[in-house]
C-alpha cells in the first residue's frame, strides 16, 4: 500500500489485474468467496445458535468455549490460490452482540451501513411482509448467531463417519454439549452442456457480476466493450474491529428461495400460446377468445398442449347433462352444439374443407357422433397450436431478460450469440430498446440491473448455490450476495428496483419471478419482438417461495483471531 493512500482510497480504485499485488495486504486478511467465487461443487451452510439461556457465569464459560472453537476453524483468505477447501465464518448482528463486540465499540452500530444490519432483513425488505413471512421455515424464525460455510469438491470427505459434518454433532463439539444448536443446508452447482453455471429454471447465473482484477487480455471481448474492473468498495468496507491496518469486511445477504419449475414452464407456455393465438386470429373473435380461454387454464406443461383432452372433458360434461333426457339431444341443443363446432372449424381450419363439409352435412342428435367430431377438431388444434422450440425460448427469455445460454434479449430475438456478446457491457438506454420493445421493462435482469449510472454504483456480488436435486420436487436457490452497504445496494435492489411499480412506465411492473400478490398479477409483454403491440399475461401462482433470510457480516480474519473471552 502506498504510504500516502488511505484504505478508503485504495477501495475506491478500479481493480486492474496488473495492480493486484498492491492489494495483497487486504486480500490476506479478507475471507474468501467475496472477491472471487470459490468454484467448488458442493457446500455446507451450517447455521449456529449459541446457547444464551444460562446464568452469567455459565454464559461467559460458554462464550469462551465458542471462541476457542472458532479459532480452530481454518479460515480461507482471498489471497489463497486454488485451496483444497474453503472455510468462512459469518456473524449476524445478534452474533456480534453475543461476543460483545458492539457493546465494546458502540460506534460500529451508529454508522449508516450498520443500521440495516442491526434491524435485519425481515424488517428492512419486502420479504418480511405478511405474505412472505407466512412461508418462512421454522429454522429461520429463531435467533441465529453465525453461519459456518464450507465449500469443497470432495463431499464424501466431510460427510463420512470421521468427517467434519458428523464431528459438529459430536458431544465434544457443538450440538450435544450445550454450547450451540445447529441446522444445515447443502448447496451445489449445476452446469449446462457448455459447463456454465445455471440455476434450476435452466438459465446461466452470475454473468453480470462485478469483476475484480480481471485479466482483460483473456476476456472474450474487446476491452473497450467490456465493463471496467470493479472497485473494491462495491463489496468491502473497513473492518474497524480488525485490529490491523487495511483489514476489510463485507455484508452478506442470505435467502433461501424455493423455485417452482412446473409453474415457470406453465407460465412461459401460456405466454407462447397467447402470442400464437394472437398471430392466428381472424376477422371474427371466436379463435382469439377460445385460445385465450384455453391458455389461461392451469394446463400441464412440458409436453404439447393437449387441447383434445380439454375438449373431451367439455363434451363429456354435455353428455352427462343430456343423459337425464335419455341420452338424446334436443333439437335446440343439437343445433347449438353444431353451430359452435362449425364456428371453430370455419375460423381455425378455413384451408381444410374435408372435416368442415362433413360436419356441415351432419344431422344427428347422437352425442357419440359429436365426440368423434370434437376429436377431429382436437387433432387439428394440436397441430395448429403445437409450440416450436423457438416460441418457448422467446417466452422464457421475456420473463428473465436473457435466453438460457445467456444471450441478452435486448441484443437478439434468438439465442446463440457468442460469449463476447453475452458478456458485453450493453445498455437498455439506446434507441433500440429504450422503450422496452425487446427486453420488457419488468424482465428479471432488467429490473435487477437497469444498467444506468445509478444502478452501476449499486451492484451486488452474487455467490449463490442450489439446494435439492433434479429429480426432487422441492428445490431452489441458496441466494448469497456480498455488498458494502445493505441499504444502498441490496435493499434498493429488492425494495425499489425489483418490487416497486414505476408509474412513469405502464409496462414496468414488479418482477414476475420474485413477486406474486393477489392484487398484482397482470403483466404486459410485447406480442412480437421489437413491436409496440402487447399481450396481457395473468399469473395464476407464484414462481418462487421465500423460505427464510438473514443478514450477516463477513469480518476480517484478524477479527476472529483477536476475539477475547
C-alpha positions in Angstrom: 0.0 0.0 0.0 1.2 3.5 -0.8 2.3 5.5 2.2 0.1 8.5 1.2 -3.1 6.5 0.4 -5.6 5.5 3.0 -7.5 2.2 2.9 -10.6 4.1 1.6 -8.6 5.5 -1.3 -7.5 2.0 -2.3 -11.0 0.7 -2.1 -12.2 3.4 -4.5 -9.9 2.4 -7.3 -10.6 0.1 -10.2 -9.0 -3.3 -9.7 -6.9 -3.9 -12.7 -5.1 -7.3 -12.8 -1.6 -5.7 -13.1 -2.2 -3.9 -9.7 -3.4 -6.9 -7.7 -0.1 -7.3 -5.8 -0.6 -3.9 -4.3 -3.8 -5.2 -2.7 -2.3 -8.4 -1.2 -2.3 -6.9 2.3 -6.0 -6.6 2.1 -6.6 -10.0 0.4 -4.5 -11.9 3.0 -6.8 -10.6 5.8 -10.1 -10.9 3.9 -12.2 -14.0 3.8 -12.6 -16.0 0.6 -15.6 -16.2 -1.8 -16.2 -12.4 -1.8 -13.8 -11.1 -4.4 -13.6 -14.3 -6.4 -16.1 -17.2 -6.3 -14.9 -20.5 -4.7 -16.0 -22.6 -7.7 -16.4 -25.8 -5.6 -19.1 -28.4 -6.5 -20.5 -28.7 -3.0 -21.1 -26.5 0.0 -22.4 -26.8 3.6 -24.2 -23.9 5.1 -24.1 -24.5 8.9 -26.3 -22.2 10.9 -25.3 -21.8 14.5 -27.3 -20.6 17.6 -25.1 -20.3 20.6 -26.6 -21.2 24.0 -27.7 -18.0 25.8 -30.2 -19.4 28.3 -27.9 -19.8 31.2 -26.6 -17.8 34.1 -24.0 -15.0 33.7 -21.1 -17.3 34.8 -22.2 -20.1 32.6 -22.8 -17.8 29.7 -19.2 -16.5 30.0 -17.9 -20.0 30.1 -20.0 -20.9 27.1 -18.7 -17.9 25.2 -15.1 -18.9 26.0 -15.7 -22.4 24.6 -17.3 -20.8 21.5 -14.3 -18.6 20.9 -11.9 -21.4 21.3 -13.8 -23.4 18.8 -14.0 -20.5 16.3 -10.3 -20.0 16.5 -9.7 -23.6 15.4 -11.5 -23.0 12.1 -9.0 -22.8 9.2 -10.5 -19.7 7.6 -9.6 -19.3 4.0 -8.3 -16.0 2.8 -9.0 -14.2 -0.5 -5.2 -14.4 -1.2 -5.0 -18.2 -1.3 -4.9 -19.6 -4.8 -7.0 -22.8 -5.5 -7.4 -24.0 -1.9 -8.5 -27.6 -1.4 -11.5 -26.5 0.6 -12.9 -23.1 1.5 -13.9 -22.2 5.1 -15.7 -19.0 6.0 -17.5 -17.7 9.1 -20.1 -15.0 9.2 -21.8 -13.4 12.2 -25.3 -11.9 12.4 -25.9 -8.8 14.4 -27.0 -11.0 17.3 -23.8 -12.9 16.9 -21.8 -9.8 17.3 -23.8 -9.0 20.4 -23.1 -12.5 21.8 -19.4 -11.8 21.6 -20.0 -8.3 23.0 -18.1 -6.6 20.1 -20.8 -4.0 19.5 -21.1 -3.2 23.2 -17.3 -2.6 23.4 -17.4 -0.4 20.2 -20.8 1.3 20.1 -19.5 3.5 17.2 -19.8 0.4 15.0 -23.6 0.4 15.0 -24.0 4.2 14.6 -22.6 4.3 11.1 -25.3 4.2 8.4 -24.2 0.9 6.8 -24.7 -0.9 10.1 -28.3 0.4 10.7 -29.8 -2.1 8.2 -27.6 -4.9 9.6 -28.9 -4.2 13.1 -32.6 -4.1 12.0 -32.4 -7.3 9.9 -33.5 -8.5 6.6 -37.1 -9.3 7.6 -37.6 -5.8 8.9 -35.8 -4.0 6.1 -37.1 -5.7 2.9 -40.3 -6.7 1.2 -39.5 -10.3 2.1 -40.7 -9.5 5.6 -44.3 -8.7 4.6 -47.1 -10.8 5.9 -47.5 -13.0 2.8 -43.8 -13.8 2.5 -43.3 -14.2 6.3 -46.0 -16.9 6.4 -43.9 -19.2 4.2 -40.7 -18.9 6.3 -39.4 -22.2 7.6 -39.2 -22.6 11.4 -35.4 -22.8 11.4 -35.2 -19.3 10.1 -37.6 -17.8 12.7 -35.2 -18.4 15.6 -32.2 -16.4 16.5 -29.1 -17.3 14.5 -25.7 -16.1 15.6 -23.3 -17.4 13.0 -23.1 -19.2 9.6 -20.2 -21.5 9.1 -19.7 -22.0 5.3 -17.6 -24.9 3.9 -17.1 -25.4 0.1 -15.4 -28.5 -1.3 -15.1 -30.7 -4.4 -14.9 -33.8 -2.1 -18.2 -34.0 -0.3 -17.6 -37.6 0.9 -14.6 -36.5 3.0 -16.9 -34.2 5.1 -19.9 -36.5 5.5 -18.1 -39.7 6.3 -18.0 -41.3 9.7 -15.0 -39.2 10.7 -16.0 -36.2 8.6 -16.3 -32.7 10.0 -20.1 -32.6 9.5 -20.5 -35.5 11.8 -18.0 -34.1 14.2 -20.1 -31.0 14.7 -22.7 -33.1 16.3 -20.2 -34.9 18.5 -20.5 -34.3 22.3 -17.2 -32.6 22.3 -18.1 -30.1 19.6 -21.3 -28.1 19.1 -24.7 -29.6 19.2 -24.8 -32.1 22.1 -22.6 -30.3 24.7 -24.9 -27.4 25.3 -22.7 -24.8 23.5 -24.9 -24.4 20.5 -27.7 -25.7 18.3 -27.1 -26.1 14.5 -29.0 -26.8 11.4 -27.6 -27.2 7.9 -28.4 -26.6 4.2 -26.4 -28.3 1.5 -25.6 -26.4 -1.7 -24.4 -27.5 -5.1 -23.6 -26.2 -8.6 -25.4 -27.2 -11.7 -24.0 -26.6 -15.1 -25.3 -26.7 -18.7 -23.8 -28.7 -21.6 -21.2 -26.0 -22.0 -20.1 -26.2 -18.4 -21.6 -22.9 -17.4 -23.2 -22.4 -14.0 -27.0 -22.4 -14.1 -30.0 -22.2 -11.7 -33.0 -24.6 -11.6 -35.0 -22.7 -14.2 -32.1 -23.5 -16.6 -30.6 -20.1 -17.1 -26.9 -19.1 -16.8 -26.2 -17.4 -13.5 -23.7 -14.8 -12.4 -23.0 -13.4 -15.9 -23.1 -9.7 -15.0 -21.4 -10.0 -11.6 -18.8 -7.2 -10.9 -15.4 -8.5 -11.8 -12.3 -7.8 -9.6 -8.8 -8.0 -11.0 -9.9 -9.4 -14.4 -7.3 -10.2 -17.0 -8.7 -8.1 -19.8 -6.5 -9.9 -22.3 -8.3 -13.2 -21.7 -11.8 -11.8 -21.8 -13.8 -13.0 -24.9 -14.5 -9.4 -25.8 -12.7 -6.2 -26.9 -11.6 -4.3 -23.8 -13.4 -1.1 -24.9 -16.7 -3.1 -25.0 -16.2 -4.8 -21.6 -17.2 -3.2 -18.3 -14.5 -1.7 -16.3 -12.9 -3.7 -13.5 -15.0 -3.2 -10.3 -13.9 -1.2 -7.3 -13.4 -3.0 -4.0 -15.7 -0.6 -2.2 -18.5 -2.2 -4.2 -18.3 -5.1 -1.8 -15.8 -4.1 1.0 -15.7 -1.7 3.9 -13.1 -1.1 6.5 -13.2 -3.5 9.5 -13.0 -1.3 12.5 -12.6 -4.3 14.7 -10.0 -6.0 12.6 -7.2 -4.8 14.9 -4.7 -4.4 12.0 -4.5 -1.7 9.3 -6.1 -2.5 5.9 -8.5 -5.1 7.2 -11.9 -5.3 5.5 -15.3 -6.9 6.0 -18.4 -7.3 3.8 -22.1 -7.5 4.4 -23.8 -10.7 3.3 -27.5 -11.2 2.5 -28.7 -14.8 2.6 -32.0 -16.0 1.2 -33.5 -19.5 0.8 -35.7 -19.4 -2.3 -37.8 -22.4 -3.4 -38.3 -22.5 -7.2 -41.4 -23.9 -8.8 -40.1 -25.2 -12.2 -43.6 -26.5 -13.2 -45.2 -23.1 -12.6 -42.4 -21.4 -14.6 -43.0 -23.8 -17.5 -46.8 -23.3 -17.3 -46.4 -19.5 -17.4 -44.0 -19.5 -20.3 -46.1 -21.9 -22.3 -49.1 -19.8 -21.6 -47.3 -16.7 -23.0 -46.2 -18.6 -26.1 -49.7 -19.9 -26.7 -51.2 -16.5 -26.3 -48.7 -15.0 -28.8 -49.5 -17.7 -31.2 -53.3 -17.2 -30.8 -52.9 -13.5 -31.5 -51.0 -14.3 -34.6 -53.7 -16.6 -35.8 -56.8 -14.5 -35.1 -59.2 -14.0 -38.0 -61.8 -11.3 -38.7 -64.0 -12.9 -36.1 -63.2 -13.1 -32.4 -64.0 -16.8 -31.9 -60.5 -18.1 -32.2 -59.0 -15.3 -30.1 -61.4 -15.9 -27.3 -61.2 -19.7 -27.5 -57.4 -19.8 -27.5 -57.1 -17.2 -24.7 -59.5 -19.2 -22.7 -57.5 -22.4 -23.1 -54.2 -20.6 -22.5 -55.5 -19.2 -19.2 -56.2 -22.7 -17.8 -53.7 -24.3 -15.5 -52.6 -26.8 -18.1 -49.9 -29.4 -17.6 -46.8 -28.3 -19.4 -43.5 -29.9 -20.5 -45.5 -31.6 -23.3 -47.5 -30.3 -26.3 -50.7 -28.6 -25.2 -53.4 -31.3 -25.0 -56.4 -29.4 -26.3 -58.1 -32.6 -27.2 -58.2 -33.7 -23.5 -59.8 -30.4 -22.5 -62.4 -30.6 -25.3 -63.2 -34.2 -24.4 -63.9 -33.2 -20.9 -66.2 -30.4 -22.2 -68.2 -32.8 -24.3 -68.4 -35.3 -21.5 -70.0 -32.7 -19.4 -72.5 -32.1 -22.1 -73.1 -35.8 -22.3 -73.8 -36.0 -18.6 -76.2 -33.1 -18.8 -78.2 -34.7 -21.6 -78.2 -38.1 -20.0 -81.2 -37.0 -18.0 -83.1 -36.8 -21.2 -82.4 -40.4 -22.2 -79.1 -39.6 -23.9 -80.7 -37.8 -26.7 -80.0 -34.1 -27.6 -83.0 -31.9 -28.1 -83.2 -30.2 -31.5 -82.2 -26.9 -29.9 -79.2 -28.4 -28.1 -78.0 -30.2 -31.2 -78.3 -27.0 -33.3 -76.4 -25.0 -30.7 -73.6 -27.6 -30.4 -73.4 -27.9 -34.2 -73.1 -24.2 -34.7 -70.3 -24.0 -32.1 -68.3 -26.7 -33.8 -68.8 -25.0 -37.2 -67.6 -21.7 -35.9 -64.4 -23.3 -34.6 -63.8 -25.1 -37.9 -64.6 -22.1 -40.0 -62.2 -19.8 -38.1 -59.3 -22.2 -37.5 -59.4 -24.5 -40.5 -60.6 -22.5 -43.4 -58.0 -24.0 -45.6 -59.2 -27.6 -44.9 -62.7 -28.3 -46.2 -62.9 -32.0 -45.6 -64.0 -32.1 -42.0 -65.8 -28.8 -42.5 -68.0 -30.2 -45.3 -68.6 -33.4 -43.3 -69.8 -31.6 -40.3 -71.9 -29.2 -42.3 -73.9 -32.0 -43.8 -74.2 -33.9 -40.5 -77.6 -34.1 -38.9 -77.6 -36.1 -35.7 -78.7 -35.9 -32.1 -76.2 -38.6 -31.1 -73.6 -37.3 -28.6 -71.2 -40.0 -29.6 -71.0 -38.6 -33.1 -70.2 -35.2 -31.7 -67.4 -36.7 -29.6 -65.9 -38.0 -32.8 -66.2 -34.6 -34.4 -64.5 -33.0 -31.4 -61.6 -35.4 -31.6 -61.1 -34.4 -35.2 -61.0 -30.7 -34.1 -58.7 -31.7 -31.2 -56.1 -33.1 -33.6 -56.3 -30.0 -35.7 -55.9 -27.7 -32.7 -52.9 -29.7 -31.5 -51.2 -29.3 -34.8 -52.2 -25.7 -35.1 -51.0 -24.7 -31.6 -48.1 -27.0 -31.2 -45.4 -24.7 -29.9 -42.0 -24.6 -31.6 -38.8 -24.6 -29.5 -38.1 -21.0 -30.6 -41.5 -19.8 -29.4 -41.0 -21.3 -26.0 -37.4 -20.0 -25.7 -38.7 -16.4 -26.6 -41.4 -16.7 -23.8 -38.8 -17.8 -21.3 -36.4 -15.0 -22.3 -39.3 -12.5 -21.9 -39.6 -13.3 -18.2 -35.8 -13.4 -17.5 -34.4 -10.9 -20.0 -31.9 -13.4 -21.3 -32.1 -16.7 -23.1 -30.9 -19.8 -21.2 -27.5 -19.6 -22.9 -27.1 -16.0 -21.6 -27.9 -14.2 -24.8 -29.4 -10.8 -23.8 -32.9 -10.3 -25.2 -32.1 -6.7 -25.8 -29.5 -7.8 -28.3 -31.2 -10.6 -30.1 -34.6 -12.3 -30.6 -32.9 -15.7 -30.7 -30.3 -17.4 -28.5 -26.9 -18.4 -29.8 -24.9 -15.2 -29.6 -21.2 -15.6 -28.9 -19.6 -15.2 -25.5 -18.3 -11.8 -26.4 -21.9 -10.5 -26.9 -23.2 -12.3 -23.9 -20.7 -10.6 -21.6 -20.7 -7.3 -23.3 -21.5 -4.1 -21.4 -24.7 -3.4 -23.3 -27.2 -0.8 -22.3 -31.0 -0.6 -22.3 -30.9 3.1 -22.9 -30.2 3.1 -26.6 -32.7 3.8 -29.3 -33.3 0.1 -29.9 -34.6 -0.9 -26.5 -35.2 2.3 -24.6 -39.0 1.7 -24.9 -38.8 -1.9 -23.7 -39.9 -3.4 -27.0 -37.2 -6.0 -27.0 -36.4 -6.7 -23.4 -39.6 -5.9 -21.3 -39.1 -3.3 -18.5 -40.1 -5.9 -15.9 -37.9 -8.8 -17.2 -35.9 -10.1 -14.2 -32.4 -9.0 -15.2 -33.6 -5.5 -16.3 -35.4 -5.0 -13.0 -32.4 -6.2 -11.0 -29.9 -4.1 -13.0 -31.4 -1.3 -15.2 -27.8 -0.6 -16.4 -27.9 3.1 -15.6 -25.2 5.1 -13.8 -27.2 4.9 -10.6 -27.5 1.1 -10.8 -23.9 0.7 -11.8 -22.9 2.1 -8.4 -25.3 -0.1 -6.5 -24.5 -3.6 -7.9 -24.1 -6.6 -5.6 -21.8 -9.6 -5.9 -23.7 -12.9 -6.1 -22.3 -16.1 -4.8 -25.4 -18.3 -4.8 -25.7 -22.1 -4.9 -28.6 -24.5 -5.4 -30.3 -26.9 -3.0 -32.2 -30.0 -3.8 -31.7 -32.4 -6.8 -33.1 -32.5 -10.3 -35.4 -35.4 -9.6 -36.8 -33.8 -6.4 -39.9 -31.6 -6.4 -38.6 -29.3 -3.7 -35.5 -27.4 -4.8 -34.3 -23.9 -5.2 -31.6 -21.4 -4.6 -29.4 -20.5 -1.6 -29.0 -16.9 -2.6 -25.9 -15.2 -1.3 -24.8 -11.7 -2.1 -22.0 -9.5 -0.7 -22.1 -5.7 -0.6 -20.5 -2.9 1.3 -23.9 -1.2 2.2 -27.0 -3.2 2.7 -29.4 -0.3 2.4 -27.7 1.4 -0.6 -27.3 -1.8 -2.6 -29.3 -4.8 -1.6 -32.4 -3.1 -0.1 -32.5 -0.6 -3.0 -32.4 -3.5 -5.5 -35.1 -5.6 -3.7 -37.5 -2.9 -2.5 -37.3 -0.4 -5.3 -36.0 -1.9 -8.5 -37.4 -5.4 -8.3 -40.6 -4.8 -6.3 -41.8 -1.2 -6.9 -44.1 -0.4 -9.8 -42.8 2.5 -11.9 -45.9 4.7 -12.7 -44.0 6.5 -15.5 -43.9 3.3 -17.5 -47.2 1.5 -17.7 -45.5 -1.7 -18.7 -42.8 -1.6 -16.0 -44.3 -3.7 -13.2 -42.9 -5.7 -10.4 -40.5 -8.6 -11.2 -42.7 -11.6 -12.0 -40.0 -14.0 -11.0 -39.7 -12.9 -7.4 -43.1 -11.4 -6.5 -46.7 -12.7 -6.6 -49.5 -10.8 -5.0 -53.3 -11.2 -5.1 -53.9 -7.7 -6.3 -50.9 -7.6 -8.8 -50.8 -10.5 -11.2 -51.1 -8.9 -14.7 -48.0 -8.3 -16.8 -47.8 -6.8 -20.3 -45.3 -8.3 -22.8 -44.5 -7.4 -26.4 -46.6 -9.5 -28.7 -43.7 -9.7 -31.2 -40.1 -8.9 -30.7 -39.4 -5.2 -31.2 -43.1 -4.3 -31.8 -45.4 -2.0 -29.7 -48.4 -4.2 -29.5 -48.7 -6.1 -26.2 -50.3 -9.1 -24.7 -51.6 -9.3 -21.1 -50.3 -12.2 -19.1 -52.1 -13.2 -15.9 -50.2 -15.2 -13.3 -52.1 -17.9 -11.5 -49.5 -18.8 -8.9 -46.0 -17.7 -7.7 -42.8 -18.9 -9.4 -40.8 -18.8 -6.2 -41.5 -19.1 -2.4 -39.4 -17.2 0.2 -38.3 -19.7 2.9 -36.1 -17.6 5.0 -33.4 -15.0 5.1 -30.9 -13.2 7.2 -28.1 -10.6 7.2 -24.6 -11.5 8.2 -21.3 -9.7 8.3 -18.1 -11.4 7.0 -15.5 -9.9 9.3 -11.8 -9.9 8.5 -9.8 -13.0 9.6 -7.9 -10.9 12.3 -11.3 -10.1 13.8 -11.8 -13.7 14.8 -8.1 -14.2 15.8 -8.5 -11.4 18.2 -11.7 -12.4 19.8 -11.3 -12.4 23.6 -13.2 -14.1 26.4 
